[in-house]
Amino acid sequence: MAIYVLSRGRADSYADALAQYAFKLPFLASLGLYIGARIPYNFKTRYDLTVRAKISELFNHLDSNAVFRIHIAQKVVLVVTSLIALNLVALIGDAKPSFYIFGLVTAALVYYGADRDLDKKIRNRKRDILVCLPGLINNIAILVNAGLPLTAAIQKVVRDAGPGRPLYRELSYMLVDISAGKPVNRAYEDLARRCRMLEITRLVSTILQNLNLGSSDLVYVLRILAQEAWEKRKEVAKKQGEEAAAKLVFPMVMVFAAVSLIVIAPAVMTMSM
């Protein structure tokens, strides 16, 4: 409680980053930042650099050092809350020494589990981009074919869709860079670098080739890319279906076992009588 009082207000300057990070237990964010800043460890190992790379991929438009501090604060908060809960259980239940070993193992799992959550977020982000990509390319092709310039077509598509999805959010950042004076080629290259996906790289290469060399076949090439993106989206949907089916196996086995027990138990009890 003393640390909580001392740390109040520390998270105010991180408000936007905390919201985009989706911080769990945000009322404890200041406490996590306070403790994280005082951990006598430089976070420069190969493992920590890998975590920084994942954070940079997920939150490329934010200060990666600030987001890394928020990530460490998240891990601290989760570990502290889990240890408090385990200590309360130990006090109530008169725990044995082995329980405290279990508590330390649990804290370690919670600490590294937050890093695994980054992998899940990266997978979800890439999957969301793949899901949105076919519709995006189709809409751009239709608008360009109708006579709109390429940048204006992208602006309209992003404006109509809104910046909520990762792909449209990255495109909105690209448009802001272009309007701020960044060279168009550089803005598109930065888009490909931020997304780190082959499909986006191919789309950017096609657009840059059209901008640099000029081509009357842009709409045709975009439609080919859209068709390929649709096929990729079908593969993603099929994989999601298989994963959902695999997750249902264990609950179905448990239900089958329960039903079997309900059906067989009366017969066994009758026979024993």
N, C-alpha and C positions, 0 to 999 in steps of 0.2 A: 504493500500500500504506500510505503514511503517513496519507493521508486516511481510508482504511478503518479504520485503528486508532483515529484520533481520533474517528471518528463512531460507534463501537460503543455500542450501547444507546440511540441516539437514537430508534429505531423502536419501543421497548418500549411507549411510551404510545399508540401508534397501532395496536396489535395487532389489535383488533376491526375497525377501519376498513380496515386492510390486507387482512384476510381477506375482507371483503365486497367490496372493490375488485377482488379477484383479482390481486394484484400479481405481475408477472412477475419472476423472479429475486429472491425475497423476502430472500435472504441479503445482498443489496446495498441493501436499502431504507434502512438507516441512512446509507449513503454518499450515496444520492440525496437524502435529506432534508437532509443536511449541506451538500452543494453547492448544492441548490436554495435554501436559506435565505440563501446568500451571493451569489446572482446579482444584479448591480446593475441590476435592472429591476423596475418596480412592478406589471407585469401588469394594467394598467388600460385597455388599448386596447379598441376595440370587439370585436376578435377574441377577446381574453381574456375579456371579459364574456359573449360567446356561449358560450365553453367553460364558464364558471362556471354559466351557465343550464342547460347540458346536465348538468353534475354535480349541480346542485340537483334536476333532474328524476329522475335515476337514484338518488341517495342522499339523498332528501328527509328521512329520519329521522336523518341524521347531520349533524354540523357541516360545512357546505359549505366553510368556509375550511380546515378540516383535510383534507378530501378533496381540495380543490384543491392543497394542498401535497403530498399523496400523488401526485396526478396529475403535478405538475411533477417530483417525485422519480422517477416511473416514466419520464418522458421523458429525464431526465438519465441514468438507469441504462442505458436502451437506447442512447442516443447514446454514452456512454462505452464500453460493451462493443463496439459496432460499430466505433468508432475504434480500440480496442485490437486487435480482430481484423484490421482493415485495415492497421494498422501492422505487425503480425506478418507479414502477407502481403507487405508492401512490403520488410521486412527480408530475408525469405527469398528473394524473387524479384528483388531489385535493381530496384525499380520506377522508372519514369520520372516526371518532374514532373506529367504529365497524370494519373497515378494518384492523386495527392494532391488534385487538383481533383475527381476522381471520388469520393474519400473525403469531401470536404466536402459534395458534392451528396447523397451517401448519408446523411450525418448529418442534413442538413436534412429529407430525406424521412422518416427514422426519427422525427425530432422531431415533425413534423406528422402522421405516420401514427398516432401515439398518440391524437391528437384525432379522427381518422376512426374509430378503434376505439370511441369514445363513441357515435357515430352508430349503429354496428352494434349496440351493447348496447341502445340505446334502441329500435331496431326490433325486436330480439328480445324485449325486455320487453313491448312493446305487442302483439306477436304472441302471446306466451304468455298475456297477459291475455285476449285475444280467444278463444283456444283454451279457456281454463278457464271463461269467463263463462257459456256456455249451461248447462253442468252445474251451476254454482253457483246460477243463478236457478231452474232446475228443482227442485233439492233444497230451496231455501228455500220455493218454492211448495208443495211436497209437505208439508213440515213445518208450515207455517202453516195449510194446509188440514186437517192432522191435529189442530190445536188449540194448537200451540206459539206463544207470543208471538214477534214478529219478531226481537228481539234474541237470544232463546234459540235460535231456529232458526239464526241466523247463527253463534252460538257453537258449536253442534253441528256445522254444516257445516265450519267452520274447524278444529275439534278433530279431526274425522274425516279431513280432508284433510292436515293438517299445514301448517306455515308455509313450506314449501320453495319453493312457486311464488310469483311476484310478487303475484298477485291476493290469495291467501290471506294472504300476509305483510302486505299493506296492510290487509286486514280485521282481522288480529290487532292491528296498531297501533291501529286505530280502536276495537276492543273494550277495549284497555288504556286508551285515553284516556277512554272512557265510564266504566270502572270507577274511574278516578282522579278522577272528578268533573267532567269537561268536559261542557258541555251537549250533548245528543244531536244536536241540529241542527248545532251547530258541528263535532262529530266527523264527521258524514256529509259536510258541506261540505269539510272538510279532506281526506277520502278522495277526493272528486272532484278537488280541487285537486292532490293528489299524483299521481293517475293521469293526468290531463290527456287524457282520452279521451271522445268523445261518448257512447259506449255506457254508460260508468260514470256520466257526468253524468245521462243519462236515468234510469238505475236509481236514483240518489240522489234525483233530483227526484220520482220515483214514491213512494219510501219516505217522503220528507219530507212530501209531500202527504198520505199516509196518516196520518203521525204528527200533523200539524197540524190537518187537517180531519176525519180519520176517514173510512174508506171500507170498504164490504163487498166491493168488487170488487178488492181487492188481489191475490188469487190469480189472478183472470182477467187482470189487467194484467201480472202477472209472467210468466204463460204466454205472453202476446203478446210481451213483451220477450225471453223465452227463444227463441221461434221466430225472431224477427229476429236474435238473436245466433247461432243455428244457421246461418242463411243467410250471415251475415258470416263465420262459421267456414268454411263451404264455399268461399267466395271466397278466403279465406286459403290453404286447402289447395290449391285450383286454382292459385293464383299460385305456391305453393311447387313444385308439380309442373312448371309451365312454366319456372321458374327452374332446376330440376334438369335438365330436358331441354336447356335452353340451355347449361348447363355441360358437358353430355356431348358437345356438338357437336365441340369442338376435339379431345378425346381420340379420338373416333370417326374424325375426319379423319386424325389421326396414325396410328391403327391401319390405316386403309384405305391410306394411303400406304406404310406399312411392308409390308403384305401385297402390295400391287401391286409394290413393288420386289423382294420375294422371288420373286414369280411371273414378272415380266418380265425380271429380270436374267439368269437362265440362258438364256432365249431369245435375248436380245441378244448374250450372249457366244458362243452357238453360231453365230449368224449371222455374227458378226465373224470367227470361225475359218474 
